Amino acid sequence: MKGAYLISLDQGFFEEIVAVLSAEGAVCAWGQDPMVQLVDGGGRVLTVFGEYEDRDFLEGPDVVLVPGGEGVVIPDLRAVAVCSVECRWEELFVEVVGRLAGRVSAAMWVVDGKDVVWGAGAIDVERVAL
């Protein structure tokens, strides 16, 4: 499965993601591994999982995060909350994350599979690596 990470300085941003996507018809499952899953009109699926505890992908000794474009400032990674996202379609991922960025209360970033950090509202669908 292809995917990326959503990060935010807002420790409650997963709950906001759930609220936004639930209003769009997504299904939420709470419990040991909370998640929210959105299925679009074409049957494509995007799943966001709640707080992700493993931070090696952010802070490991070999990790060098790079900004996805001019003006992207990488936040203090020691302070971010992390959610993982699974999605096979870059277009769907960029579309949904862009909507989320405009509706949640705090700034949100994406860390893609090549350690590129994108502002959640300005992801290049041709360059993002899920």
Secondary structure, 3 states (H helix, E strand, C coil): CCEEEEEECCCCHHHHHHHHHHHCCCEEECCCCCEEEEECCCCCEEEEEEECCCCHHHHCCCCCCEECCCCCCCCCCCCCEEEEEEECCHHHHHHHHHHHHHHCCCCEEEECCCCEEEECCCCCCCCCCC
